[in-house]
């Protein structure tokens, strides 16, 4: 399913990065919660509800934004993976 440009823009506007905060890592705006922390929590099989309990300052849209950011980042950046 493809998101419309307006929805993508609205979601990605929830992501921020500044060199003085979390060493410039992308984070959810207004928090010190890095995008990678949300993605790793979801990858470790935490449910969205559990993530929201872990970080009550987040919203479902923040989690959606983190997922979209991760998807977009992997579309442009090559990540070295362990070869089997």
Secondary structure as UniProt FT lines:
FT   HELIX           5..12
FT   TURN            13..14
FT   STRAND          15..16
FT   TURN            19..20
FT   HELIX           22..24
FT   STRAND          27..28
FT   TURN            29..30
FT   HELIX           35..43
FT   TURN            44..45
FT   HELIX           48..54
FT   TURN            55..57
FT   HELIX           60..76
//
